Amino acid sequence: MNIQTICEKYQLNKDEQKILTYMNSHRQELRNLSIRELAKRTFTSPSFIIKTCKKIKLSGYSELVFLITDTPKFPNNTENDLKVKSYVKPFSNLMDKHKDSMIMILGSGFSQNIANYMSEHSNLHGFRCTANSHLELLRKNKNVLIIVISNSGETKRLAELCIQAQQNNRDILSFVGNSNSTIAQNSTLAISSDTFNASSFDSHYPQLFFGLTLIHFELLMSYFLSR
């Protein structure tokens, strides 16, 4: 588990970081360490530890212990698991609907590189795309398709934009690693690789989301353009 990544993502304060750092340093004894004993050792309280768990989107202390002590299970995606064909019709319907619209493709971090590629690819095939955020495109009188790329599906800025766009009845196509995420739930069509889990924050965990997202996009565009 990459503690630094978790701390940065959820903006944990020093006391919250102290809990995770202690647990990660004493992972061999965690399964026998009660929440009260952990609170005593970290000079916090059981309620504070629970609040920390909730802050990083976990159900409670037991899940945090499991996350830190469990050996990551690597995602098992094969060509047959992609289920691309189930997305062909709704994807094609969206692209047909917005063939003359402005398309805004958004990502953050590594996902921004995917957004740039999708934008260039789509422009070459006659669509009008931008990989930059233009808030004026979210207004109700704007005909626009918004494409969002997020492994966790919880990237704060992108999730907020999705909610705003959904409230303004904008169409949203998302590529996510978690089909139950905020971004997926606020999308017109969510294409999920189902590769995201808590272990995705580990620096040595294979980040299959980015490769699978490109595969999904290439296959769907190929189906759409070859009709």
C-alpha positions in Angstrom: 0.0 0.0 0.0 1.4 3.4 -1.0 0.8 5.5 2.0 2.1 8.7 0.4 -0.3 8.3 -2.5 -3.3 7.8 -0.1 -2.3 10.8 2.0 -2.0 13.1 -1.0 -5.2 11.9 -2.7 -7.4 12.4 0.4 -5.4 15.3 1.8 -4.9 13.6 5.2 -3.6 15.7 8.1 -0.6 14.7 10.3 -2.6 12.6 12.8 -4.4 10.7 10.0 -1.1 10.1 8.3 0.4 8.9 11.5 -2.2 6.2 11.8 -1.6 4.8 8.3 2.2 5.0 8.7 2.1 3.1 12.0 -0.2 0.4 10.6 2.0 0.0 7.5 5.1 -0.3 9.6 3.5 -2.9 11.9 1.5 -4.8 9.3 2.6 -8.2 10.6 0.7 -7.7 13.9 -2.3 -5.8 12.5 -4.7 -8.7 12.5 -4.3 -9.1 16.2 -4.3 -5.3 16.9 -7.6 -3.9 18.2 -8.7 -0.4 17.3 -8.4 0.6 20.9 -4.8 -0.5 21.1 -4.0 1.2 17.9 -5.6 4.4 19.2 -3.4 4.1 22.3 -0.2 3.6 20.4 -0.9 6.5 18.0 -2.2 8.8 20.7 -5.6 9.2 18.9 -9.0 7.7 19.6 -11.1 4.8 18.1 -13.6 7.4 16.8 -10.8 9.3 15.1 -9.5 6.2 13.4 -13.0 5.4 12.1 -13.3 8.9 10.7 -10.0 8.4 9.0 -11.3 5.2 7.4 -14.4 6.9 6.2 -12.3 9.8 4.8 -10.4 7.4 2.5 -13.7 5.7 1.4 -13.5 2.6 3.5 -16.3 1.0 5.6 -14.3 0.9 8.8 -11.2 -0.3 10.7 -11.5 -4.0 9.6 -11.4 -3.0 5.9 -8.3 -0.8 6.5 -6.6 -3.7 8.2 -7.4 -6.0 5.3 -6.2 -3.4 2.8 -2.8 -3.0 4.4 -2.2 -6.7 5.2 -3.7 -8.5 2.3 -1.5 -9.5 -0.7 -2.9 -7.7 -3.8 -4.9 -9.8 -6.2 -4.1 -8.8 -9.7 -6.9 -8.1 -12.0 -7.6 -10.9 -14.6 -8.7 -9.4 -17.8 -8.6 -11.3 -21.1 -9.8 -10.4 -24.5 -13.1 -12.2 -23.8 -13.6 -10.2 -20.6 -13.6 -6.8 -22.4 -17.3 -7.2 -23.4 -16.8 -4.4 -25.9 -19.7 -5.4 -28.1 -22.2 -4.7 -25.4 -21.1 -1.0 -25.6 -21.2 -0.7 -29.4 -24.8 0.3 -29.8 -25.0 3.0 -27.0 -21.5 4.3 -27.9 -22.5 4.6 -31.6 -25.8 6.3 -30.7 -23.9 8.9 -28.7 -21.3 9.5 -31.4 -24.1 9.8 -34.0 -26.0 12.2 -31.9 -22.9 14.4 -31.4 -21.3 14.1 -34.8 -21.7 17.9 -35.3 -21.3 18.8 -31.6 -18.3 20.0 -29.7 -16.7 17.1 -27.7 -14.8 17.9 -24.6 -12.5 15.1 -23.3 -11.2 15.4 -19.8 -8.7 13.5 -17.7 -6.2 14.1 -14.9 -2.6 12.8 -14.4 -1.9 9.9 -16.7 -5.6 10.0 -17.9 -4.8 13.4 -19.4 -2.5 11.6 -21.9 -5.3 9.3 -22.8 -7.6 12.3 -23.3 -5.1 14.0 -25.6 -4.8 10.9 -27.7 -8.6 10.4 -28.0 -9.0 14.1 -28.9 -6.4 13.9 -31.7 -7.8 10.6 -33.0 -11.3 11.9 -33.1 -10.3 15.2 -34.8 -8.6 13.1 -37.5 -12.0 11.4 -38.2 -14.0 14.6 -38.5 -15.1 15.3 -35.0 -14.6 18.6 -33.2 -12.7 17.8 -30.0 -10.8 19.5 -27.3 -8.8 17.9 -24.4 -9.1 21.1 -22.4 -11.8 22.1 -19.8 -14.1 24.8 -21.0 -16.8 25.4 -18.4 -18.9 27.4 -20.8 -19.6 24.2 -22.7 -21.5 22.9 -19.6 -24.2 25.6 -20.0 -27.7 24.4 -20.8 -27.8 26.0 -24.3 -24.6 24.2 -25.4 -24.8 21.0 -27.5 -21.8 19.1 -26.3 -20.6 15.6 -25.5 -18.3 15.3 -22.5 -15.9 12.3 -22.3 -14.3 11.7 -18.9 -11.4 9.4 -18.1 -10.8 8.3 -14.5 -9.4 5.1 -13.1 -11.0 5.5 -9.7 -14.1 7.3 -11.0 -13.8 9.6 -8.0 -11.3 12.2 -9.2 -12.8 15.2 -7.4 -12.6 17.9 -10.1 -13.9 15.5 -12.8 -16.7 14.2 -10.6 -17.9 17.7 -9.8 -17.9 18.5 -13.5 -19.9 15.3 -14.3 -22.5 16.2 -11.6 -22.8 19.7 -13.0 -23.1 18.5 -16.6 -25.7 15.8 -15.6 -27.8 18.5 -13.9 -27.7 20.5 -17.1 -28.8 17.5 -19.1 -25.4 17.1 -20.9 -24.5 13.7 -22.3 -21.5 12.2 -20.6 -19.4 9.3 -21.8 -17.0 8.0 -19.2 -14.1 5.5 -19.2 -13.6 4.3 -15.6 -12.1 1.5 -13.6 -15.0 1.4 -11.2 -18.5 1.0 -12.4 -19.9 2.0 -9.0 -18.0 5.3 -8.9 -19.5 8.8 -8.8 -18.4 9.5 -12.3 -19.9 6.3 -13.6 -23.2 6.8 -11.8 -23.5 10.3 -13.3 -22.7 9.3 -16.9 -25.0 8.7 -19.8 -22.8 5.8 -20.7 -20.0 4.4 -18.5 -17.5 2.0 -20.0 -15.7 0.3 -17.1 -12.6 -1.9 -17.2 -13.4 -3.0 -13.6 -9.7 -2.9 -12.8 -9.8 -0.4 -9.9 -9.5 -1.5 -6.3 -7.8 -0.2 -3.2 -4.5 -1.9 -4.2 -4.4 0.4 -7.3 -2.7 3.0 -5.0 0.3 0.7 -4.6 3.2 2.0 -6.6 4.1 -1.5 -7.9 0.5 -2.5 -8.8 -0.1 -3.0 -12.5 -2.1 -0.1 -13.8 -4.1 -1.9 -16.5 -6.8 0.7 -16.7 -4.9 3.0 -19.1 -4.1 0.2 -21.6 -7.6 -1.3 -21.4 -9.2 2.2 -21.9 -7.2 2.7 -25.1 -8.3 -0.8 -26.3 -11.9 -0.1 -25.5 -11.7 3.3 -27.3 -10.0 1.9 -30.4 -12.3 -1.1 -30.7 -15.5 1.0 -30.3 -14.3 3.7 -32.7 -13.4 1.0 -35.2 -16.9 -0.5 -35.0 -18.5 2.9 -35.3 -16.4 4.1 -38.2 -16.6 0.9 -40.2 -20.4 0.7 -40.3 
